[in-house]
Amino acid sequence: MTDDHTTSGAPAPTDPDQLREEIERTRADLGETAAALAAKADVKARAKDKASQVATDAKIKANEVAAGAKTKANEAAARAAGTASTVRERASQEVADTQRQLKDGDIAAVARRPVPVAVLAAVLSAAVVVVILIRRRRR
């Protein structure tokens, strides 16, 4: 039961050198196919590779999120510091105005003006926020 055709359907070569080349090509193809099937059948190795890839992706994502959070915290700290500075300046100006008016004896103007409780509360709030942000950055 000999077949006078190759696996591709072409007539089998009659020259011995061509036959050897055909045999080598067939062996190489068969070796590659066997290696591919063995790799697909090795479920444990494939699962290990997938787990490694997922872990790497998770680490990369965690680093990206941490960097983003750090940037946001720095931005918030800068805004809080800016706000605290502005409020401090306003409160200082209010205190200076009140002292000047009290020196001048204009107690009625001081009494008519709303007490800068809101300003003091804002300064205190900004200071608390800045302290909290600084403590979190040190951790």
NORKA-V822391 format. One record per helix or strand of 2 or more residues. SS is the DSSP state (H for helix, E for strand). FROM is the first residue (numbers start at 1). TO is the last residue. Records with the same first field share a line. If there is no record, write none. Layout:
SS: FROM-TO  FROM-TO
//
This chain:
H: 16-41  43-104  107-112  117-138
//
